[in-house]
Amino acid sequence: MDLDRGVNALTGGYKVEAVKRVLEFVSAINRADLAALGAMTSDDHSFIDSDGSRLAGREAVLDAWRRYFSMVPDYTIAVEETYSRGTTVVLIGTATGTYSSDGRIKDENRWSVPAAWRAVVKGNRVATWQLFVNPEPIFRFIRGNGGE
């Protein structure tokens, strides 16, 4: 029995589809593609930040992504490891970006941090996106205006 068929037999296909959907979600984040994120986000989507704060609802979360992409226009996630159980997917990797207060990207404002994400997929949409990261590197740029 091949791995995909074995996983599908054990999980009803959810595991493979959940991982695929979450990796598509990451790809949309890396492209700063708000339309794609909106199409993949559930109406009751919940974003949980590294400090435990929660933002609920597709429109509120998309607005937060819009603001974040204007502050960190080249934000990207590099996934190094993926783990899943049913419709819950955990990613481990690196978050990288460049803080910009005016839309300009300057090399001296670039940061990179180890990070992990937890996603829950419901009905082929990402219902929960939770971030685990030390936000201090970007906060330093925001507090000091990134040396700009």
VOBA-1610 file (N, C-alpha, C; in pm, whole numbers, padded with zeros to 5 digits, always signed):
BEGIN
Met+00085-00118+00000Met+00000+00000+00000Met+00089+00124+00000Asp+00063+00220-00092Asp+00145+00341-00093Asp+00102+00434+00019Leu+00188+00530+00052Leu+00166+00617+00168Leu+00036+00695+00157Asp+00010+00760+00043Asp-00112+00839+00030Asp-00237+00754+00050Arg-00239+00635-00010Arg-00356+00549+00006Arg-00368+00504+00151Gly-00255+00474+00215Gly-00258+00434+00355Gly-00308+00544+00445Val-00261+00666+00422Val-00306+00781+00500Val-00454+00805+00475Asn-00495+00801+00348Asn-00635+00823+00316Asn-00725+00718+00381Ala-00678+00594+00386Ala-00757+00488+00448Ala-00774+00514+00597Leu-00671+00568+00662Leu-00677+00594+00806Leu-00752+00723+00841Thr-00746+00821+00754Thr-00800+00954+00788Thr-00916+00997+00700Gly-00956+00914+00607Gly-01061+00954+00515Gly-01015+01061+00420Gly-00884+01074+00400Gly-00831+01174+00308Gly-00809+01310+00370Tyr-00856+01331+00492Tyr-00846+01463+00554Tyr-00702+01508+00573Lys-00615+01418+00617Lys-00478+01455+00648Lys-00407+01512+00525Val-00413+01440+00416Val-00345+01484+00294Val-00405+01615+00245Glu-00536+01625+00242Glu-00603+01746+00193Glu-00577+01865+00285Ala-00574+01843+00416Ala-00549+01952+00510Ala-00408+02008+00490Val-00310+01920+00478Val-00172+01967+00457Val-00163+02042+00325Lys-00222+01989+00222Lys-00220+02056+00090Lys-00282+02195+00099Arg-00397+02205+00166Arg-00465+02333+00177Arg-00382+02434+00256Val-00321+02390+00365Val-00240+02480+00447Val-00117+02527+00369Leu-00056+02441+00293Leu+00060+02482+00212Leu+00017+02579+00102Glu-00104+02564+00049Glu-00158+02662-00047Glu-00181+02796+00023Phe-00226+02792+00148Phe-00247+02912+00228Phe-00114+02985+00249Val-00009+02910+00282Val+00125+02967+00299Val+00171+03032+00168Ser+00147+02966+00058Ser+00185+03021-00072Ser+00114+03154-00097Ala-00013+03163-00062Ala-00088+03288-00077Ala-00030+03397+00013Ile+00009+03361+00135Ile+00073+03457+00225Ile+00203+03506+00162Asn+00283+03414+00111Asn+00412+03451+00052Asn+00397+03541-00071Arg+00283+03535-00137Arg+00256+03622-00252Arg+00182+03749-00210Ala+00147+03760-00081Ala+00064+03869-00029Ala-00065+03879-00111Asp-00124+03763-00140Asp-00242+03753-00226Asp-00368+03751-00139Leu-00423+03869-00113Leu-00539+03880-00026Leu-00662+03811-00083Ala-00679+03813-00215Ala-00794+03747-00277Ala-00787+03596-00252Ala-00670+03538-00270Ala-00653+03394-00246Ala-00672+03362-00098Leu-00617+03446-00010Leu-00635+03423+00134Leu-00784+03427+00170Gly-00856+03524+00113Gly-00999+03533+00139Gly-01075+03410+00093Ala-01035+03357-00022Ala-01102+03238-00076Ala-01073+03114+00006Met-00960+03113+00077Met-00921+02995+00155Met-00954+03006+00304Thr-01006+03121+00346Thr-01033+03148+00487Thr-01181+03127+00517Ser-01211+03059+00624Ser-01351+03038+00662Ser-01413+03169+00711Asp-01546+03177+00705Asp-01616+03297+00752Asp-01585+03324+00898Asp-01572+03218+00978Asp-01548+03233+01122Asp-01400+03216+01157His-01314+03243+01060His-01169+03226+01077His-01121+03296+01204Ser-01023+03232+01267Ser-00964+03288+01388Ser-00813+03293+01371Phe-00756+03412+01388Phe-00611+03430+01386Phe-00568+03448+01531Ile-00470+03366+01573Ile-00420+03375+01710Ile-00273+03413+01702Asp-00239+03529+01757Asp-00103+03580+01750Asp-00016+03515+01857Ser+00114+03539+01847Ser+00209+03476+01938Ser+00189+03518+02083Asp+00123+03630+02107Asp+00095+03673+02245Asp-00038+03619+02297Gly-00106+03538+02214Gly-00233+03479+02255Gly-00354+03561+02216Ser-00333+03683+02164Ser-00448+03763+02123Ser-00515+03698+02002Arg-00645+03717+01992Arg-00724+03650+01889Arg-00802+03753+01808Leu-00803+03733+01678Leu-00881+03815+01587Leu-00976+03720+01515Ala-01105+03751+01514Ala-01203+03658+01458Ala-01278+03719+01341Gly-01309+03634+01244Gly-01388+03674+01128Gly-01301+03700+01007Arg-01346+03649+00892Arg-01268+03661+00768Arg-01231+03806+00737Glu-01326+03896+00738Glu-01299+04035+00698Glu-01200+04104+00793Ala-01214+04080+00921Ala-01121+04140+01019Ala-00980+04086+00998Val-00970+03957+00972Val-00838+03896+00951Val-00776+03944+00821Leu-00856+03953+00715Leu-00802+04003+00587Leu-00756+04148+00599Asp-00829+04228+00676Asp-00786+04366+00699Asp-00653+04369+00775Ala-00636+04280+00872Ala-00510+04273+00946Ala-00396+04231+00852Trp-00421+04131+00765Trp-00318+04092+00667Trp-00284+04209+00576Arg-00382+04283+00531Arg-00359+04399+00444Arg-00265+04499+00512Arg-00294+04530+00638Arg-00209+04624+00713Arg-00069+04566+00733Tyr-00062+04436+00763Tyr+00068+04374+00788Tyr+00154+04375+00660Phe+00092+04342+00546Phe+00167+04341+00420Phe+00213+04482+00382Ser+00143+04585+00426Ser+00192+04721+00397Ser+00311+04756+00487Met+00316+04695+00606Met+00426+04719+00699Met+00546+04628+00668Val+00519+04506+00621Val+00624+04408+00589Val+00590+04352+00449Pro+00618+04430+00344Pro+00572+04393+00209Pro+00631+04265+00153Asp+00745+04222+00204Asp+00809+04100+00152Asp+00803+03985+00252Tyr+00705+03987+00341Tyr+00691+03881+00442Tyr+00680+03745+00374Thr+00760+03649+00419Thr+00752+03514+00365Thr+00770+03412+00476Ile+00711+03298+00452Ile+00722+03182+00541Ile+00797+03074+00465Ala+00904+03023+00526Ala+00975+02908+00470Ala+00944+02788+00559Val+00875+02691+00504Val+00836+02572+00580Val+00946+02468+00571Glu+00993+02422+00685Glu+01097+02320+00690Glu+01043+02184+00732Glu+00939+02184+00816Glu+00878+02060+00862Glu+00727+02077+00869Thr+00656+01968+00844Thr+00510+01969+00849Thr+00464+01846+00925Tyr+00372+01867+01018Tyr+00313+01758+01096Tyr+00162+01775+01092Ser+00090+01665+01090Ser-00055+01679+01089Ser-00122+01563+01161Arg-00239+01595+01211Arg-00329+01495+01270Arg-00469+01537+01230Gly-00531+01456+01147Gly-00664+01489+01099Gly-00661+01619+01020Thr-00736+01717+01067Thr-00744+01846+00996Thr-00659+01954+01062Thr-00575+01915+01159Thr-00484+02009+01223Thr-00344+01989+01166Val-00283+02099+01124Val-00150+02095+01061Val-00058+02189+01138Val+00063+02140+01169Val+00164+02221+01235Val+00282+02236+01140Leu+00326+02359+01122Leu+00440+02391+01037Leu+00552+02447+01122Ile+00674+02409+01092Ile+00791+02464+01159Ile+00882+02519+01051Gly+00934+02639+01074Gly+01020+02699+00974Gly+01071+02835+01016Thr+01075+02924+00918Thr+01129+03058+00940Thr+01037+03162+00879Ala+01017+03270+00953Ala+00945+03387+00902Ala+01049+03494+00873Thr+01038+03555+00756Thr+01136+03656+00714Thr+01061+03773+00653Gly+01115+03891+00672Gly+01055+04009+00611Gly+01141+04131+00632Thr+01095+04239+00574Thr+01163+04367+00588Thr+01062+04470+00636Tyr+01087+04528+00752Tyr+00998+04633+00803Tyr+01010+04756+00716Ser+00894+04813+00682Ser+00892+04934+00602Ser+00785+05028+00655Ser+00825+05147+00691Ser+00727+05246+00738Ser+00672+05329+00622Asp+00737+05322+00507Asp+00696+05406+00394Asp+00685+05331+00261Gly+00683+05198+00265Gly+00672+05120+00143Gly+00805+05085+00079Arg+00913+05148+00126Arg+01046+05118+00072Arg+01109+05005+00150Ile+01178+04917+00079Ile+01245+04804+00143Ile+01393+04836+00151Lys+01446+04836+00274Lys+01588+04860+00297Lys+01648+04737+00362Asp+01762+04692+00312Asp+01826+04571+00364Asp+01849+04576+00513Glu+01880+04693+00567Glu+01911+04702+00711Glu+01787+04681+00798Asn+01668+04678+00738Asn+01545+04657+00813Asn+01492+04514+00799Arg+01575+04426+00747Arg+01535+04287+00724Arg+01555+04204+00852Trp+01461+04115+00877Trp+01468+04027+00993Trp+01428+03886+00951Ser+01469+03789+01031Ser+01436+03650+01008Ser+01433+03580+01144Val+01325+03507+01171Val+01310+03441+01300Val+01256+03299+01283Pro+01300+03208+01369Pro+01238+03076+01370Pro+01091+03091+01412Ala+01004+03010+01355Ala+00862+03023+01387Ala+00792+02889+01368Ala+00673+02881+01425Ala+00586+02766+01404Ala+00444+02819+01387Trp+00365+02744+01314Trp+00227+02781+01288Trp+00140+02659+01308Arg+00020+02681+01358Arg-00080+02575+01373Arg-00203+02618+01295Ala-00248+02532+01206Ala-00367+02561+01127Ala-00469+02451+01145Val-00595+02490+01145Val-00705+02393+01147Val-00788+02417+01022Val-00809+02312+00947Val-00885+02319+00823Val-01024+02260+00846Lys-01125+02334+00804Lys-01263+02287+00813Lys-01330+02312+00679Gly-01382+02206+00619Gly-01453+02222+00493Gly-01368+02282+00383Asn-01243+02245+00375Asn-01148+02292+00273Asn-01110+02439+00289Arg-01136+02497+00404Arg-01095+02635+00433Arg-01017+02637+00564Val-00926+02731+00573Val-00847+02745+00696Val-00934+02819+00797Ala-00965+02751+00906Ala-01051+02808+01010Ala-00971+02871+01123Thr-00850+02821+01144Thr-00763+02875+01250Thr-00622+02887+01195Trp-00559+03000+01223Trp-00418+03022+01190Trp-00354+03077+01316Gln-00265+02999+01376Gln-00201+03040+01501Gln-00051+03049+01481Leu+00007+03156+01530Leu+00148+03186+01512Leu+00222+03170+01644Phe+00339+03105+01638Phe+00429+03093+01753Phe+00564+03149+01710Val+00598+03268+01759Val+00722+03333+01718Val+00762+03436+01824Asn+00890+03464+01831Asn+00937+03575+01913Asn+00928+03701+01826Pro+00836+03792+01856Pro+00817+03910+01771Pro+00918+04022+01796Glu+01008+04004+01889Glu+01100+04112+01926Glu+01181+04169+01809Pro+01232+04089+01715Pro+01309+04149+01605Pro+01232+04257+01527Ile+01107+04231+01492Ile+01032+04334+01419Ile+00991+04448+01511Phe+00961+04418+01638Phe+00925+04525+01732Phe+01040+04625+01746Arg+01164+04576+01740Arg+01278+04668+01747Arg+01273+04769+01632Phe+01240+04721+01513Phe+01230+04813+01399Phe+01114+04910+01414Ile+01002+04860+01462Ile+00885+04948+01479Ile+00914+05055+01583Arg+00971+05014+01698Arg+01001+05112+01805Arg+01104+05215+01759Gly+01206+05168+01688Gly+01312+05258+01643Gly+01291+05311+01503Asn+01172+05281+01446Asn+01140+05317+01308Asn+01240+05259+01211Gly+01302+05147+01248Gly+01391+05073+01157Gly+01511+05149+01111Gly+01551+05252+01183Gly+01668+05328+01142Gly+01642+05418+01024Glu+01512+05430+00987Glu+01480+05513+00871Glu+01475+05660+00906
//
